[in-house]
Amino acid sequence: PISLNGLAVLLVNASKSEVYGSSPIALSGTLNPGAYLLLHSTVFTPPSGCALTVSLGTAQNALQNGAPDAVVVIRVADNTVIDAMSYEGTTTAITYSGASVACTEGTGVPATESDLDELGSVSRLPNGTDTNDNSADFKFTTTPTPCKANVP
């Protein structure tokens, strides 16, 4: 199990080098092996069986779709980056609470994988892979799988 207590999600607008929305979004609880945390807008109803869900607010597109942007999980006590995903390109580090926070692992997910007009999502594929290179770890899929293993 992984404790999410003391962790937070930052939504990063790279063109302004700042967090946006209700960032930081505090996390809490425990994520068991094989379970998933779902970040979603309030217009989306999470499927039953989701281990943990966090609503990002009422906007249908709470996550920005600019070039590039990022989602970063940090340990709040010292702003240590736990995981980061930069999409539509590579996002540079930002200054947050007086600390430099990396917003990309390796190279960001290119726009060809994340700025599509199709319905779908950018997912970690193969499921659970983390090579610390966003462009290798994340791919676009037309098969969203909230609270389940990602599939191509």
For each residue, the residues with C-beta under 8 A, 3 or more apart:
1: 30 31 32 33
2: 30 31
3: 6 29 30
4: 7 27 28 29 30 31 37 52
5: 27 28 29
6: 3 75 76 77
7: 4 26 27 73 74 75 76 82
8: 23 24 25 26 27 73 74 76
9: 23 24 25 27 39 54 71 72 73
10: 19 23 24 25 70 71 72 73 74 96 101
11: 19 20 21 23 25 56 62 63 64 69 70 71
12: 18 19 20 23 69 70 71 72 91 94 103
13: 16 17 18 19 20 64 66 69
14: 17 66 67 68 69 70 86 89 91 92 94 103
15: 66 67
16: 13 20
17: 13 14 92 94 95
18: 12 13 94
19: 10 11 12 13 23 24 94 96
20: 11 12 13 16 23 64
21: 11 25 56 57 62
22: 25 56 57
23: 8 9 10 11 12 19 20
24: 8 9 10 19 74 76
25: 8 9 10 11 21 22 39 54 56
26: 7 8 76
27: 4 5 7 8 9 37 52 54 73
28: 4 5
29: 3 4 5 52
30: 1 2 3 4
31: 1 2 4 35 36 37 51 52
32: 1 35 51
33: 1
34:
35: 31 32 51 52
36: 31 50 51 52 146 147 148
37: 4 27 31 51 52 53 54
38: 46 50 52 53 54 146 147
39: 9 25 53 54 56 63 71
40: 44 46 53 54 55 56 146
41: 44 55 56 57 58 59 60 61 62
42: 55 56 57 58
43: 58 60
44: 40 41 146
45:
46: 38 40 50 53 146 147
47: 50 146 147
48:
49: 147
50: 36 38 46 47 53 146 147
51: 31 32 35 36 37 147
52: 4 27 29 31 35 36 37 38
53: 37 38 39 40 46 50 147
54: 9 25 27 37 38 39 40
55: 40 41 42
56: 11 21 22 25 39 40 41 42 59 62 63
57: 21 22 41 42 62
58: 41 42 43
59: 41 56 62
60: 41 43
61: 41 64 65
62: 11 21 41 56 57 59
63: 11 39 56 69 71
64: 11 13 20 61 69
65: 61 69 88 115
66: 13 14 15 69 88
67: 14 15 88 89 111 115
68: 14 86 87 88 89 90 91 108 111
69: 11 12 13 14 63 64 65 66 86 87 88 91
70: 10 11 12 14 84 85 86 87 91 103 104 108
71: 9 10 11 12 39 63 84 85 87
72: 9 10 12 81 83 84 85 101 102 103
73: 7 8 9 10 27 81 82 83 84
74: 7 8 10 24 79 80 81 82 96 101
75: 6 7 78 79 80 82
76: 6 7 8 24 26 79
77: 6
78: 75 99
79: 74 75 76 96 97 99 101
80: 74 75
81: 72 73 74 84 101 102
82: 7 73 74 75
83: 72 73 105 130
84: 70 71 72 73 81 102 103 104 105 134
85: 70 71 72 105 109 122 134 137 138
86: 14 68 69 70 89 90 91 103 104 105 108 109 134
87: 68 69 70 71 108 109 113 114 122 134 138
88: 65 66 67 68 69 108 109 110 111 114 115
89: 14 67 68 86 108 109 110 111
90: 68 86 104 107 108 134
91: 12 14 68 69 70 86 94 103 104 108
92: 14 17 103 104
93: 100 101 102 103
94: 12 14 17 18 19 91 100 101 103
95: 17 98 99 100 101
96: 10 19 74 79 99 101
97: 79
98: 95
99: 78 79 95 96
100: 93 94 95
101: 10 72 74 79 81 93 94 95 96
102: 72 81 84 93 105
103: 12 14 70 72 84 86 91 92 93 94
104: 70 84 86 90 91 92 107 108 134
105: 83 84 85 86 102 132 133 134 137
106: 131 132 133 134 135 136
107: 90 104 110 133 134 135
108: 68 70 86 87 88 89 90 91 104 134 135
109: 85 86 87 88 89 113 114 122 134 135 138 139
110: 88 89 107 113 114 135
111: 67 68 88 89 114 115
112: 115
113: 87 109 110 116 122 135 138 139 140
114: 87 88 109 110 111 122 138 140
115: 65 67 88 111 112
116: 113 120 140
117:
118: 140 142
119: 142 144
120: 116 140 141 142 143 144
121: 140 141 144
122: 85 87 109 113 114 138 139 140 141
123: 127 138 139 140 141 144 145 150
124: 127 128 129 130 137 138 150
125: 129 137 138 139 141 150 151 152
126: 129 150
127: 123 124 149 150 151
128: 124 149
129: 124 125 126 136 137
130: 83 124 137
131: 106 136 137
132: 105 106 137
133: 105 106 107 136 137
134: 84 85 86 87 90 104 105 106 107 108 109 137 138
135: 106 107 108 109 110 113 138
136: 106 129 131 133
137: 85 105 124 125 129 130 131 132 133 134
138: 85 87 109 113 114 122 123 124 125 134 135
139: 109 113 122 123 125 152
140: 113 114 116 118 120 121 122 123
141: 120 121 122 123 125 144 145 150 151 152
142: 118 119 120
143: 120 151 152
144: 119 120 121 123 141
145: 123 141 148 149 150 151
146: 36 38 40 44 46 47 50
147: 36 38 46 47 49 50 51 53
148: 36 145
149: 127 128 145
150: 123 124 125 126 127 141 145
151: 125 127 141 143 145
152: 125 139 141 143
